Amino acid sequence: MNKVHNFNAGPCPLPKEVIESTINAIRNFDNTGVGLMEISHRTPGWERCMAETRQLWRDLLNIPDEYEVLFLGGGASTQFFTIPANFLNKKAAYLQTGVWAKKAAKEAKNFGEVVIVASSEDKTYNYIPKNYVIPADADYFHITTNNTIYGTEIKYDMDNVPCKFIADMSSDIMSRPVDVKKYACIYGGAQKNVGPAGVTFVIVRKDLLGQITDRTYMNPLPTMVDYRTHAAEEAKNISMFNTPPVLPIFVMHETLKWVKETIGGVAAMNKLNSKKSAMLYEEIDRNSMFVGTVADKADRSIMNHCWVMAPGYEDKQDAFMAFAKECGMVGIKGHRSVGGFRASLYNAVTIEDVEALIDCMQKFEKNNK
Ligand SMILES: Cc1ncc(COP(=O)(O)O)c(C=O)c1O
């Protein structure tokens, strides 16, 4: 079988060392003679793995002590209602930069007033809105930092947010250093840059919890929805109110160790990601048969790269897709709302993978012009 280059938008490829160590742990976890999926989550070896995983998060993102790091089930989509459940008293503000942001806002509407401060829906979310006003009396302001479907990204930590600041970082977490202090809460599904599907990370400032007084809906909070339930467990250095998804957490542990030890940390990861991304955008911009979809280059994501056939070559779309498949490219079909192509260059995608894609784009141009 030819070498395959996996550019799927998620779940993501994982480092091969991570796959190997996971296979070993599934057979025999921590030299116990029992497999990872069969151990009790209360065994000391597992408790150590949980504590180490949390410490890796703290080290890699420089997370201050006043924040808890939680590993929950349910995917980022469950956080869409867990966030307002924990933080929305009366009013919340959302920046609508894609369907995930829209879905997050929709869930919040059950809890109180939702103000959409700006939206780029008018242009299929091909830009990040600027110059909007965040109401100072909002309980929080919510953004989606990376818009997986459209290839736009807010690549910096905003200043001057007049209320609590909350971000869905599902598809760019651990791709760049983050100034965690600016946020009340950061959350996301692990399945892009930090592991497989099945575990959701939540980084939350614990002193901001338990402040829901004005609301009647879902108040008091169901136990599992209340971040304080899980935060209390973390304070005991256990973080296991119920049975955690041990397999995805183990993979996350190995992936974060890889970011720290093999790559050299999140700043080094960002340097590598920026290099991969610049290589591909350069080819998209150079190649006469393709054109990028994001309106302003400054808004381009370094994770998800979207492009379509250039005017005059629209009829070659299927031919390029077939050729790319022949060359071993996997997962480059664009989302149906954008069309064309999307290559996701998550952390474990290598320079060689990007070179192979560029080579395929260049050959296609040469053969079809
Ligand atoms: C930015 C963003 N937020 C949320 C989600 C939903 O995540 P989950 O499938 O973990 O619920 C996705 C999934 O792709 C995403 O890209």
The ligand as an SDF file (V2000), in Angstrom:
LIG
                    3D

 16 16  0  0  0  0  0  0  0  0999 V2000
  -14.4260   24.3150   16.8210 C   0  0  0  0  0  0  0  0  0  0  0  0
  -15.2560   23.1100   17.1810 C   0  0  0  0  0  0  0  0  0  0  0  0
  -16.0640   23.1720   18.2530 N   0  0  0  0  0  0  0  0  0  0  0  0
  -16.8260   22.1350   18.6110 C   0  0  0  0  0  0  0  0  0  0  0  0
  -16.8250   20.9560   17.8980 C   0  0  0  0  0  0  0  0  0  0  0  0
  -17.7050   19.8230   18.3390 C   0  0  0  0  0  0  0  0  0  0  0  0
  -16.8990   18.9310   19.0440 O   0  0  0  0  0  0  0  0  0  0  0  0
  -17.4320   17.5140   19.5400 P   0  0  0  0  0  0  0  0  0  0  0  0
  -17.5640   16.6650   18.3190 O   0  0  0  0  0  0  0  0  0  0  0  0
  -16.3180   17.0740   20.4650 O   0  0  0  0  0  0  0  0  0  0  0  0
  -18.7140   17.7210   20.2540 O   0  0  0  0  0  0  0  0  0  0  0  0
  -15.9860   20.8290   16.7820 C   0  0  0  0  0  0  0  0  0  0  0  0
  -15.9400   19.5800   15.9970 C   0  0  0  0  0  0  0  0  0  0  0  0
  -15.3480   19.4790   14.9680 O   0  0  0  0  0  0  0  0  0  0  0  0
  -15.1870   21.9420   16.4140 C   0  0  0  0  0  0  0  0  0  0  0  0
  -14.3810   21.8790   15.3460 O   0  0  0  0  0  0  0  0  0  0  0  0
  1  2  1  0
  2  3  1  0
  2 15  2  0
  3  4  2  0
  4  5  1  0
  5  6  1  0
  5 12  2  0
  6  7  1  0
  7  8  1  0
  8  9  2  0
  8 10  1  0
  8 11  1  0
 12 13  1  0
 12 15  1  0
 13 14  2  0
 15 16  1  0
M  END
$$$$
